[in-house]
Amino acid sequence: MEAPGGDLTGPDRESQEVSMLALDLLQAALVHVNTLLLQEVLAEPKWADKLTDADRRALSPLFWTHVNPYSRFELNMSNRLDLNPAATIPGQRTSQDQPAPAP
């Protein structure tokens, strides 16, 4: 996929493009999982009082320090991440907060 210098490896341009698309997909999946994890933490009442608006604006799902891309991954498909998709963030917009679409 990627050489130590940051260059994409592959015998031709098409292989390099597939590698780049795979990295894009990996990043999108990581951001999705990180977003779910952030939502779960922010749904806890103790964090609602601690975080200021500036703290909330500084949050980003683009962190990756918990990922080890150069190691062996052992997947246990019988276990799932306990992510609650119904968790809401305090102050999160609801459908009632949204303005009605213009006709």
C-alpha positions in Angstrom: 0.0 0.0 0.0 2.3 2.7 1.2 6.1 2.7 1.3 8.0 4.0 4.3 8.7 7.3 2.5 5.0 7.9 2.0 4.9 6.9 -1.7 2.2 4.5 -2.9 3.6 1.2 -4.1 2.3 -0.8 -7.0 3.4 -2.0 -10.5 1.2 0.5 -12.3 -0.9 3.6 -11.9 -4.1 1.5 -11.5 -2.7 -0.4 -8.5 -1.7 2.9 -6.9 -5.2 4.3 -7.4 -6.7 1.2 -5.8 -4.3 1.6 -2.9 -5.3 5.3 -2.5 -9.0 4.4 -2.6 -8.5 1.7 0.0 -6.8 4.3 2.3 -9.7 6.7 1.7 -12.2 3.9 2.7 -10.2 3.1 5.8 -10.1 6.7 6.8 -13.9 7.1 6.3 -14.5 3.9 8.4 -12.2 5.2 11.2 -13.9 8.6 11.3 -17.3 6.8 11.5 -16.3 4.6 14.4 -14.6 7.6 16.1 -17.7 9.7 15.7 -19.8 7.0 17.4 -17.3 6.7 20.2 -17.3 10.4 20.8 -21.1 10.6 20.8 -21.2 7.8 23.4 -18.7 9.6 25.7 -20.4 13.0 25.2 -23.8 11.5 26.1 -22.6 11.0 29.6 -23.9 13.7 31.9 -20.6 14.3 33.6 -19.1 15.5 30.3 -22.0 17.8 29.6 -21.0 20.1 32.4 -17.2 20.0 31.8 -17.0 20.9 28.1 -17.3 24.4 27.0 -18.5 25.5 23.6 -14.9 26.0 22.6 -14.1 22.5 23.7 -16.9 21.1 21.6 -15.8 23.0 18.6 -12.2 21.6 19.0 -13.4 18.0 18.9 -12.6 16.1 15.8 -13.2 12.4 14.8 -9.9 12.4 12.9 -7.8 11.1 15.7 -5.9 7.9 15.1 -3.5 7.4 18.1 -5.5 4.2 19.1 -4.8 2.6 15.7 -1.7 0.4 15.0 -1.6 0.1 11.2 1.7 -1.8 11.2 0.8 -4.7 13.4 -1.3 -7.9 13.3 -5.0 -7.5 13.7 -6.9 -10.3 15.4 -10.6 -9.9 14.8 -13.2 -11.5 17.1 -16.4 -11.5 15.1 -18.4 -12.8 18.0 -17.8 -9.5 19.9 -19.1 -6.1 18.8 -18.3 -2.6 19.9 -20.9 -1.5 22.4 -21.9 1.6 20.4 -25.3 3.0 21.2 -26.5 4.7 17.9 -29.5 6.1 19.9 -27.2 8.1 22.2 -27.6 11.8 21.8 -25.2 14.6 22.6 -26.4 17.2 25.0 -27.2 20.3 22.9 -27.4 18.2 19.8 -30.0 19.4 17.2 -33.1 17.5 16.8 -35.5 17.5 13.8 -37.7 20.0 15.6 -34.8 22.5 15.7 -34.3 22.3 12.0 -35.9 25.0 9.9 -38.6 23.8 7.5 -37.4 23.5 3.9 -38.3 26.2 1.5 -41.1 25.2 -1.0 
